[in-house]
């Protein structure tokens, strides 16, 4: 059992990260139409608790892989808002020099080993990374994040099979918003439950529907323990609601492929608001919470301005880093 | 120096590099079965254990991405495909991931990975077991592509590929596996991008890839008896390409034929013809000629297959046209036929 103090600290940390990510994305929404961040934005809004809860359960040296929708994952793993905004603007100050953009984030120094904008393509890469960790016997875990559309790809099943066969230290994380771009599961699946199918493989598979970052942290921590004890890969399917359109920073309920009512149900349990309430229930004073929020907002604003005002890299950079 | 086969040269290259560097491992479909990829991975399982030499599920796509993940995390994978055609199942990983991973990370991640793939031919290999694809792979920035012909180059390029910090695709023709030649036991530190003059000559340059070098050397041998001196150049590495070796030769001879082990249209021969035209235009005495597969899928039945593949006679005829020679008397000449090497059934 956690002591009250530990639980308070944990929840404060979870809120700090949730609020940071939400603030970063709100900043993007505010400025996207200036047309200076020329990179297709696939927003994490609504999904933050998954990245935050899981990255809290991981250690800094563990590896993660993401998708084109990785703002939350990148920030949860790196906490680096300077690098984040610099890459959104494609500036010289970004560690990626604008070669990646929103869809292909990466920060190996923080264990963020890459993201792919081709559905499911990073999953086998994560398996190979886990193989290298196993060979090195370094105790590092790999967590690979993907949407539920990835389960339509052969590569997902190939990778799951290989990871289970080779008993790799890898956690598969399915961030399930029920949609592959705009197409619901009912139009894509010849089976009913992904976790039922996955659990037939030699791995430990769980699923949950929650926007509570602490619950996701607890579930992940327990799963990692079991994975270590049983020497098996893990699989987590976590449901969430994508607040915005597939790509872009607006809502698109008028398109008719999903309902406002469903969104409103989810929004009652918005992960950021939920966590704020939890802090209050844990006895944090509203003033203190506000102070933390202001601190975060100021930090994000500083990173944003730095990126906006930074210069672009030299044109000669085009030709660099193709080959060693 | 001792003589060993092309296959033994590949095997020796991997064994020596695995011995020298514990991060090197070899894997792929049937890599560790009793046949050991035509013998090229023989002994590696016994010497280095199942962690460093293993067979995989039939998942070319995922297992290619797997190599990328291992490579960016400290290992040096060698992924083996028994046919280039099977590699096409992994085109997403090659074209969208491996080739651009270093670039995407602005050089923070390196991909020291080798992909070996074998080109099949003959006895019904047909359209799904016979492709070479080097021009497709070389088309994409971020990949190196080699296709050695001689046993010595097979060893040297594989050693260099394993030590290279970039993804390297090595394309090996199955018919070359039994060719024996001098191969040094110890390979000097080497890097990729060196072509080789397989035969010196002064009348005409034939740039040939992979098996087509065997045909080109045969053509050169026959024509030499008739006083025609053919220079045969094996680029060995398709990307990076030893352009200077080729353009120097063409500047000397004034004629260039590209005999590619591939289709002609939009192929490596077209690239080379463009390079030679751009760099040797003033010295060219005739347009660059291209020889390659018929523009059809590879057929199964023997007589159609014979028509599909170019050979030494096609090269001789093209040289005759270019140099305005009389038709060469080929009676009594002995040409390669796989029936002399291999009798079915499989």
Contacts between the chains, C-beta under 8 A, distances in Angstrom:
chain1	res1	chain2	res2	distance
A	63	B	73	7.4
A	95	B	106	6.4
A	95	B	108	6.9
A	96	B	104	7.2
A	96	B	105	6.7
A	96	B	106	4.7
A	96	B	108	8.0
A	97	B	106	4.8
A	99	B	103	5.9
A	99	B	104	5.9
A	99	B	105	7.9
A	99	B	106	5.3
A	100	B	104	5.2
A	100	B	105	7.4
A	100	B	106	7.6
A	104	B	104	5.0
A	106	B	104	6.3
A	106	B	105	4.9
A	106	B	108	7.0
A	106	B	109	7.2
A	108	B	72	7.7
A	108	B	105	6.6
A	108	B	108	4.9
A	108	B	109	5.7
A	109	B	108	7.6
A	113	B	69	7.8
A	113	B	72	6.3
A	113	B	73	7.3
A	113	B	109	7.3
A	114	B	72	7.5
A	114	B	101	6.7
A	114	B	104	7.0
A	114	B	105	6.8
A	114	B	109	7.0
A	116	B	96	7.2
A	116	B	97	6.5
A	118	B	92	6.3
A	118	B	96	5.0
A	118	B	97	7.6
A	121	B	65	6.7
A	121	B	92	6.1
A	121	B	93	7.0
A	121	B	96	6.2
A	121	B	97	5.6
A	122	B	65	7.7
A	122	B	97	7.8
A	123	B	62	7.5
A	123	B	65	7.3
A	124	B	61	7.1
A	124	B	62	3.9
A	124	B	63	7.1
A	124	B	64	7.3
A	124	B	65	2.9
A	124	B	66	5.0
A	124	B	68	7.7
A	124	B	69	6.8
A	124	B	93	7.1
A	125	B	65	4.6
A	125	B	66	7.4
A	125	B	68	5.0
A	125	B	69	3.9
A	125	B	72	7.5
A	125	B	97	6.6
A	126	B	69	5.9
A	127	B	62	7.0
A	127	B	65	7.4
A	127	B	66	5.2
A	127	B	69	6.1
A	128	B	65	6.5
A	128	B	66	3.7
A	128	B	67	5.9
A	128	B	68	6.0
A	128	B	69	2.5
A	128	B	70	4.0
A	128	B	71	7.4
A	128	B	73	7.3
A	128	B	77	7.6
A	129	B	69	3.9
A	129	B	70	6.9
A	129	B	72	6.7
A	129	B	73	4.5
A	130	B	69	7.3
A	131	B	66	6.6
A	131	B	69	7.1
A	131	B	70	5.4
A	131	B	75	7.7
A	132	B	69	7.1
A	132	B	70	4.6
A	132	B	73	3.8
A	132	B	74	5.4
A	132	B	75	4.8
A	133	B	73	6.7
A	135	B	51	6.5
A	135	B	75	6.7
A	136	B	74	6.7
A	154	B	61	6.7
A	155	B	61	5.2
A	155	B	62	5.4
A	155	B	65	7.1
A	155	B	92	7.5
A	158	B	57	6.9
A	158	B	59	3.7
A	158	B	61	6.0
A	158	B	62	3.4
A	158	B	63	7.6
A	159	B	59	7.8
A	159	B	62	4.6
A	159	B	65	7.2
A	159	B	66	7.6
A	161	B	57	5.7
A	161	B	59	6.8
A	161	B	62	7.9
A	162	B	56	6.9
A	162	B	57	5.7
A	162	B	59	6.2
A	162	B	62	5.8
A	162	B	63	6.8
A	162	B	66	6.5
A	165	B	57	6.6
A	320	B	106	7.9
A	320	B	107	7.0
A	321	B	102	5.7
A	321	B	103	5.2
A	321	B	105	7.7
A	321	B	106	5.6
A	321	B	107	3.8
A	322	B	102	7.3
A	322	B	103	5.7
A	322	B	141	5.2
A	322	B	142	5.5
A	323	B	102	7.4
A	323	B	142	6.6
A	323	B	144	7.1
A	323	B	166	4.8
A	324	B	102	7.4
A	324	B	110	6.1
A	324	B	164	7.6
A	324	B	165	4.1
A	324	B	166	5.4
